[in-house]
Amino acid sequence: MFDKKNNKVIIFHNGNITKCPPVINLISCLINNEFQTFVVSGRVNDLPDKLLSSGNFSFSELGDFTTQKSIISKVTKRYHIWRKLREEFKRVVNQGDIIWTTTESSVMYLNKLLEQAGNHHVMQLMELIQYCPISYWVQFIHFPIEKYARNAWKTVVPEINRAYIQKTLWKQERTPYVLPNKPYSLDPGEITPDVQKALEEVINEKRKIILYMGIFGADRDLGSFIKAVDQLGDKYCLMAIGRMSEMAKDKTEEIIKNTRNFKYLGYFTPPQHLHFLKYAHIGLTPYKPSFDIKFASPLNSQYCAPNKIFEYAGYGVPMIGTDVIGLRTPFEKYDIGVCCKDLSPESIVEAIKMIENKYDQMKTNCKEFYCSVDLDRIVNSIIMDE
């Protein structure tokens, strides 16, 4: 039985933890429920001061390894992460502690060491995983991640359909727990100078703001949304914040040249991005099923579980999404948004008009949806239930 006074929840996260809001939410929840929480990850020092200063929180910083593009530097980076994760596991794990892995790569790097966790390994998956290659360069050899899922004490996914799909794919006896990607707090923290500069542009905007937050990738299509906004004249301005690759940056710069209704504001470390939500009129959640992610199931986007729908809802911002079941289910159940039947500009314009016709009611419904998930209850049940 886990004992709060004598045992810790030890989170192993392979990567920059500040780029994974669901893990930050988990840490916040654990700390506020008085679980002793130890985190092993990269860039932990960049977490909000409120977490870093908590008496229930401690960590081991993996460091910010080289990001050069050469194969040698990438191999070196992976080796250092592999070695340090394993060293920290051996150093900090004691009998009775809960080992909480947050990504498939964390499991892969720790692999057989997890057997020492016995029945205290919680395996959380951010994506709907079909298989796990042993490396990016050797895709045809698979790591037996399904074995670790079956041997884990508990598995955790962010969406109910994913739970049953993952259970079936990996022949698990128990259905994974569902821990939605809801922010534990809507407090954006202090305004940094780079946020202040971008906010001034938002505050001075006279048009209604349609906001996109997130990465720019193959399963997110903003092109049709920009065309739809252009069709509506000067009523709306589409603004975007998030991480962007060099290829996406070149494409975005080309778009900006051809429209005055689209602005890219930059990337801001969570929860700083929440500062922009109070000025948003409509939020975008474009997800398009993609086969480009090698290890993830093509159903990953179909059963999406974005934290941004809770972020928009928490600030009372109705949403427009693509027609995937992961969005359609909450949108229709709570009447908080509209899924476009296709990605034509005409369908998007129609969706905008539908939202405007019942905007005040949708704004109220958003708050109801946000309050429908109790993270404290779910996390406590994962840890304390046998």
C-alpha positions in Angstrom: 0.0 0.0 0.0 1.4 3.4 -1.0 2.1 5.6 2.0 2.2 9.4 1.4 4.5 10.0 4.3 7.2 7.4 3.4 6.9 7.0 -0.4 7.3 9.2 -3.4 5.8 9.4 -6.9 8.8 9.5 -9.2 8.1 10.8 -12.7 10.4 9.9 -15.5 9.9 12.1 -18.6 12.2 11.8 -21.6 12.3 15.2 -23.2 11.8 18.9 -22.4 9.1 18.8 -19.7 8.0 22.4 -20.4 6.7 21.3 -23.8 4.3 18.7 -22.3 1.5 20.5 -20.5 -0.2 17.2 -19.4 2.8 16.3 -17.4 2.9 19.7 -15.8 -0.8 19.3 -14.9 0.0 15.9 -13.3 2.9 17.4 -11.2 0.6 20.2 -10.1 -2.1 17.8 -9.1 0.3 15.5 -7.2 1.8 18.4 -5.3 -1.5 19.9 -4.3 -2.7 16.6 -3.1 0.4 16.4 -0.9 2.2 13.5 -2.7 5.9 13.8 -2.4 6.9 14.2 -6.1 10.3 13.7 -7.7 10.8 14.5 -11.4 13.6 13.3 -13.7 13.5 15.2 -17.0 15.0 17.9 -19.1 14.5 21.6 -18.5 12.8 21.1 -15.1 14.3 24.3 -13.9 12.0 26.1 -16.4 8.9 25.0 -14.7 6.7 27.6 -13.0 8.2 28.9 -9.7 5.0 27.8 -7.9 6.0 24.2 -8.5 9.7 24.6 -8.0 9.2 26.2 -4.6 6.8 23.6 -3.3 8.0 21.5 -0.3 6.5 18.5 -1.9 8.6 18.8 -5.1 12.2 17.8 -5.9 13.8 17.0 -9.2 16.9 15.9 -11.2 17.7 18.0 -14.2 18.8 15.9 -17.2 20.3 18.9 -18.9 19.8 20.5 -22.3 21.8 18.4 -24.7 23.0 19.4 -28.1 20.3 20.1 -30.7 22.6 19.9 -33.7 21.3 18.1 -36.7 24.3 15.7 -37.4 23.7 12.0 -36.8 26.6 11.9 -34.3 25.2 14.7 -32.2 21.8 13.0 -32.1 23.2 9.6 -31.2 25.3 11.3 -28.5 22.2 13.1 -27.1 20.2 9.9 -26.9 23.0 8.1 -25.2 23.4 10.8 -22.5 19.6 10.8 -21.9 19.6 6.9 -21.7 22.5 6.8 -19.3 21.2 9.6 -17.0 17.7 8.3 -16.8 18.9 4.9 -15.8 21.4 6.4 -13.3 18.7 8.4 -11.6 16.4 5.4 -11.5 19.0 3.4 -9.6 19.8 6.3 -7.3 16.3 7.5 -6.2 13.9 4.6 -6.5 13.1 3.0 -3.1 10.7 0.1 -2.3 7.1 1.3 -2.3 7.7 4.3 -4.5 5.5 4.7 -7.5 7.4 4.9 -10.8 5.3 7.0 -13.3 6.5 7.1 -16.9 4.9 9.6 -19.2 6.0 8.6 -22.7 6.8 5.5 -24.6 10.4 6.6 -25.0 10.8 6.8 -21.2 9.7 3.2 -20.9 12.1 2.2 -23.7 15.1 3.9 -22.1 14.4 2.4 -18.7 13.2 -1.0 -20.1 14.2 -3.9 -17.8 14.9 -1.6 -14.9 11.1 -1.2 -14.7 10.9 -4.8 -13.5 12.3 -3.6 -10.2 9.2 -1.4 -9.8 7.2 -4.5 -9.4 3.5 -3.6 -9.1 4.2 0.1 -8.7 4.8 1.2 -12.3 2.2 3.6 -13.7 2.6 3.8 -17.5 1.1 7.0 -19.0 0.8 7.4 -22.8 0.3 10.8 -24.4 -0.4 9.3 -27.8 -2.3 6.3 -29.2 0.6 4.0 -29.8 0.5 1.3 -32.4 4.2 0.2 -32.0 7.5 1.5 -30.8 10.6 1.4 -33.0 13.9 0.9 -31.2 15.1 4.1 -32.8 14.1 6.8 -35.3 16.7 5.4 -37.8 15.7 1.7 -37.3 12.0 1.7 -37.8 11.6 -2.0 -38.7 12.8 -3.3 -35.3 10.2 -2.8 -32.6 10.6 -2.4 -28.9 8.2 -4.7 -27.1 6.4 -1.8 -25.4 3.1 -3.8 -25.2 4.8 -6.2 -22.8 5.6 -3.4 -20.4 2.0 -2.1 -20.6 0.7 -5.6 -19.7 3.2 -5.8 -16.8 2.6 -2.3 -15.5 0.6 -1.8 -12.4 -1.7 0.6 -14.2 -1.7 2.3 -17.6 -3.1 5.8 -18.2 -4.4 7.4 -21.4 -6.1 10.8 -22.0 -9.3 9.7 -23.7 -11.9 6.9 -23.2 -11.9 5.5 -26.8 -8.1 5.3 -26.6 -8.3 3.3 -23.4 -10.3 0.5 -25.1 -8.3 0.6 -28.3 -5.0 0.4 -26.5 -6.4 -2.4 -24.3 -7.3 -4.4 -27.4 -4.1 -3.7 -29.4 -1.9 -4.8 -26.5 -4.1 -7.5 -25.0 -4.2 -5.9 -21.6 -6.3 -7.5 -18.9 -7.3 -4.2 -17.3 -8.8 -1.2 -19.1 -6.4 1.9 -18.8 -7.4 4.7 -16.6 -8.5 7.9 -18.4 -6.8 11.1 -17.2 -8.0 13.9 -19.5 -5.6 16.6 -20.6 -7.2 19.3 -18.5 -5.1 22.1 -17.1 -4.8 21.8 -13.3 -4.8 25.6 -13.1 -5.7 28.4 -15.5 -3.2 30.7 -13.9 -0.9 31.9 -16.7 1.7 33.3 -14.3 3.6 36.6 -14.6 3.8 38.3 -18.0 7.3 38.1 -19.4 8.7 40.7 -21.8 8.2 38.6 -24.9 4.6 37.8 -23.9 4.0 41.5 -23.2 5.1 42.5 -26.7 2.8 39.9 -28.4 -0.1 40.8 -26.1 0.1 44.5 -27.1 -0.5 43.4 -30.7 -3.5 41.3 -29.5 -5.0 44.0 -27.3 -4.7 46.6 -30.1 -6.5 44.4 -32.5 -10.0 45.7 -33.3 -11.3 42.7 -35.1 -12.7 39.5 -33.4 -9.8 37.2 -32.7 -9.9 33.5 -33.8 -7.0 31.9 -32.0 -5.0 28.8 -32.8 -2.7 27.3 -30.2 -0.4 24.3 -30.7 2.2 22.8 -33.0 2.3 23.3 -36.7 2.3 19.8 -38.3 0.8 17.5 -40.9 -2.3 16.8 -38.8 -3.1 20.5 -38.3 -4.3 22.4 -41.3 -4.6 26.2 -41.0 -4.7 27.0 -44.7 -8.5 26.6 -45.1 -9.2 28.5 -41.9 -7.2 31.5 -43.2 -9.1 31.4 -46.5 -12.4 31.4 -44.5 -11.4 34.4 -42.4 -10.4 36.2 -45.6 -13.9 35.5 -47.0 -15.4 37.3 -44.0 -13.7 40.6 -44.8 -12.4 42.7 -41.9 -14.5 41.1 -39.2 -12.0 38.6 -37.9 -8.3 38.1 -37.5 -6.7 34.7 -37.2 -3.8 34.6 -34.7 -1.6 31.6 -34.0 0.9 30.7 -31.3 3.0 27.6 -31.0 6.1 25.7 -32.0 7.1 25.9 -35.6 9.7 24.0 -37.7 11.8 25.8 -40.2 9.8 24.3 -43.0 6.5 25.5 -41.4 8.0 28.9 -40.8 8.8 29.4 -44.5 5.3 28.4 -45.4 3.8 30.7 -42.8 5.8 33.7 -44.0 4.5 33.1 -47.5 0.9 33.0 -46.1 1.4 36.2 -44.2 2.5 38.0 -47.4 -0.8 37.1 -49.0 -3.3 38.1 -46.3 -3.7 40.8 -43.6 -6.0 38.6 -41.6 -3.4 36.2 -40.2 -0.7 36.8 -37.6 1.8 34.5 -36.0 2.7 35.6 -32.5 5.4 33.1 -31.6 5.9 30.3 -29.1 5.5 30.8 -25.4 6.4 28.3 -22.7 3.3 27.0 -20.9 1.4 28.3 -19.0 2.4 31.7 -20.6 0.2 30.9 -23.6 -2.9 31.2 -21.4 -2.4 35.0 -21.3 -3.8 35.2 -24.8 -7.0 33.3 -24.2 -8.8 36.1 -22.4 -8.8 38.0 -25.7 -9.9 35.1 -28.0 -13.4 35.1 -29.5 -13.2 31.6 -31.0 -10.6 28.9 -30.6 -9.4 26.5 -33.3 -8.9 22.8 -32.8 -7.9 21.4 -36.3 -7.0 17.7 -36.2 -6.6 15.7 -39.4 -5.9 11.9 -39.3 -2.3 11.5 -40.5 -0.1 8.5 -41.4 3.1 10.6 -41.0 3.8 9.7 -37.4 5.6 6.3 -37.7 4.8 4.8 -34.3 1.4 6.2 -33.6 -1.9 4.7 -34.8 -3.6 6.6 -37.7 -6.5 6.7 -35.2 -4.4 9.0 -33.0 -6.0 12.2 -34.4 -9.4 10.7 -34.8 -9.5 10.1 -31.1 -7.6 13.2 -30.2 -7.4 14.4 -26.6 -6.1 18.0 -26.8 -5.5 19.9 -23.7 -6.4 23.1 -25.6 -10.2 22.2 -25.6 -10.0 22.5 -21.8 -7.9 25.6 -22.0 -10.4 27.3 -24.4 -13.3 26.1 -22.4 -11.8 27.3 -19.1 -11.7 30.8 -20.5 -15.2 30.5 -22.1 -14.0 30.4 -25.7 -16.3 28.4 -28.1 -14.4 26.3 -30.6 -14.3 25.2 -34.2 -12.8 21.8 -35.0 -12.5 19.2 -37.7 -14.8 16.3 -37.9 -13.1 13.8 -35.7 -14.8 11.8 -32.9 -12.5 13.1 -30.2 -13.9 16.6 -30.8 -17.4 15.8 -31.9 -18.2 13.9 -28.7 -17.5 16.8 -26.2 -18.7 19.5 -28.7 -22.1 17.9 -29.1 -22.5 16.7 -25.6 -21.8 20.1 -24.0 -22.6 22.4 -27.1 -19.2 24.1 -26.8 -18.2 24.1 -30.5 -18.8 23.1 -34.1 -17.1 20.4 -36.1 -16.8 21.3 -39.8 -18.1 18.6 -42.1 -15.1 19.2 -44.3 -12.1 21.6 -44.4 -13.5 23.8 -47.2 -13.5 27.6 -46.4 -17.3 27.6 -46.9 -17.8 25.0 -44.2 -15.6 27.0 -41.8 -17.5 30.2 -42.6 -20.8 28.3 -41.8 -19.3 27.1 -38.5 -18.3 30.6 -37.5 -21.9 31.8 -38.2 -23.4 29.0 -36.2 -21.2 29.9 -33.2 -22.2 33.6 -33.5 -25.9 32.7 -33.4 -25.6 31.1 -30.0 -22.4 32.6 -28.7 -23.4 33.5 -25.2 -24.9 30.1 -24.4 -21.8 28.3 -25.8 -19.6 30.5 -23.6 -21.6 29.4 -20.5 -21.5 25.8 -21.7 -17.7 25.9 -21.9 -17.4 26.6 -18.2 -19.7 23.6 -17.5 -17.5 21.3 -19.6 -14.3 22.5 -17.9 -15.8 21.7 -14.5 -17.0 18.3 -15.5 -13.5 16.7 -15.0 -12.1 16.3 -11.4 -8.4 15.7 -11.8 -7.9 15.4 -8.0 -10.3 12.5 -7.8 -8.8 10.7 -10.9 -5.2 11.0 -9.8 -6.0 9.9 -6.3 -7.9 6.9 -7.6 -5.0 5.9 -9.8 -2.5 5.9 -7.0 -4.5 4.8 -4.0 -6.9 2.2 -5.5 -5.5 -1.3 -5.5 
